[in-house]
Amino acid sequence: MATYPLHITDVPYSTESRLNTLDICLPRPLEESPKNAHWVVYIHGGAWRDPLITASSIRPTIDHLLKTNSPALAQIAGFASIHYRLSPYPNHPTHPTRLDPKSTEARIEGRSVAHPTHQEDVLQALAWLRDAYNLADPDRQSGAWSYVLVGHSCGATLALQAAIKLKLPPVAVAGIAGIYDIPTFAQNHVDVPVYGEILAGAFGGGPIDQSMKKRWEEASPAHAVKQHDSGWGLRRLVLAQSRADELVEWEQTELMRGQAQKSFPVQVLEIGGHHDQCWQDGDGVAQTIEALLTGLS
């Protein structure tokens, strides 16, 4: 007999690589969840490349919601956390990328890809969830569960990239410390080599390569919203960030709010701590989920 909350880890949604997996948590048997509850689908960050930040990074958030007996739990039918293939990280201090990117071993390892592969993996994971858990219908006309997307850092970028691509979009999205305007982000960090390495690995080109500006714009949610003023079907967007974030400047939140509020309701939520603290202790991500679900029918 299953014990709840039920945690199911490393569920494959694709055979592309060993990284194409999901972690799932059911707070209670699905048949006991209210029909108006939502699935929370989480997309981790890690600069598109960090092998130590995985789908399991949702666990502190779930533990925090359970420990505090958050009212939001009553609105959550299930959690799904998406892991996806990563870009190279050849100078990682403990887990560097060393395989020939053209080799079978590298394909299995899943750490030699670039945009739009990360985005394609997220879309494939959502398709798997749709089939496996009857997830996707925002109006519940077919009895399916609706869902929300929550992403941290580049996971926030991926969440909004996915929202615009989906025929059955989430009812709401939350971005936490997200990168929404990549050209501006690149320009702000032009003198910091590690940012150039991250963008070159994720999108191609050289470090802070201005010839990549068009590609960066196409991948930027703040630019995409200008082209799709219908609002992508979203009922709400929450943009959460800490003023103490040492890696992503607050300007990214303001740029996204400035564009998105023309199309759908936007809430800016100030959380505490450094860039990764929100998921490491779970508090900031939990606050964001609570804000996203409040009043969302």
C-alpha positions, 0 to 999 in steps of 0.5 A: 500500500502506497504511503503519501506523500508519494515520491516517484523519482527518475521517471523517464519521459524520453530515451534521448539521454539519461537526463530526460527524467521527471520527479513526481510527488503526489500529496494524496491519492489523485482521486482524493484531490479536489477537481479544481486542484492544479499540478505544479510543474517545476523547471530547475535552473543551473545556467543551462549546464550545472550537473548538480542542479537537477529535478530533485531540487524541488524536494526542499520546497515540497518539504517546506509546504508540508512542514508549514501545512501550507493552505496551497497544498489543498490546491495541488493535485501533484508536483512534477519536476523536469530534468532536461539535457544540459549544455557543456560545462568543461570547467566544472570543479567536480563534474566537468564535461569531457566526452566527445560531443559527437560520441554515443556516450555523450548522447547518453550523458546528455550534457552537450546540447544547446538551445533549443534542445532544453526547451524541446525537452521541457515540451516533451516532458509536458507531453508525457505528463499530459498522457500519463496524468491527464494533464493539460486542459485549462478549462477541465472540459475533458476532466483533465487536470490543469497545471501551472509552470514554475521555473527558477533562473534559466528554468524561468526562461524555459517555463515562459518559452514553453508557455508560448509554444503550447496548444494547451498552455498552463493556467499560470506561470511563475518565474523566479530570478529569471533571465527574460531579456538575454541581450540585455543580460549579456550586455550587463555582464560583458566584462564577466567571463563566466557569463560569456561561457554560459551563453556560448554553451547554451546558445552557441557563438563566442563569449558575449558574441554580439552576432548572437543577438538575434538568436538571444532575442528569439529565445527571450520571453520579454521579446516574445511577448511583444509578438504575441499580445493575446497573452498566451492564454495565461491567467496570471504571471508571478515574477519573484526575485530577491533584491539580494540576488548576486547573479541575476539583476532585478532589471530582468524582472522589471523588463519582463513585467513591463512587457507582460503586463500589457497582455495579462495580470502580472504580480511581482513578488519580492523574496529573500536570500541569494540567487539559489537560496530560494530552492535550497531551503525551499522557502522562496519557491514555496512563497512563489507557489503560494502566491501563484495559486492564491485565488486561482480557480 
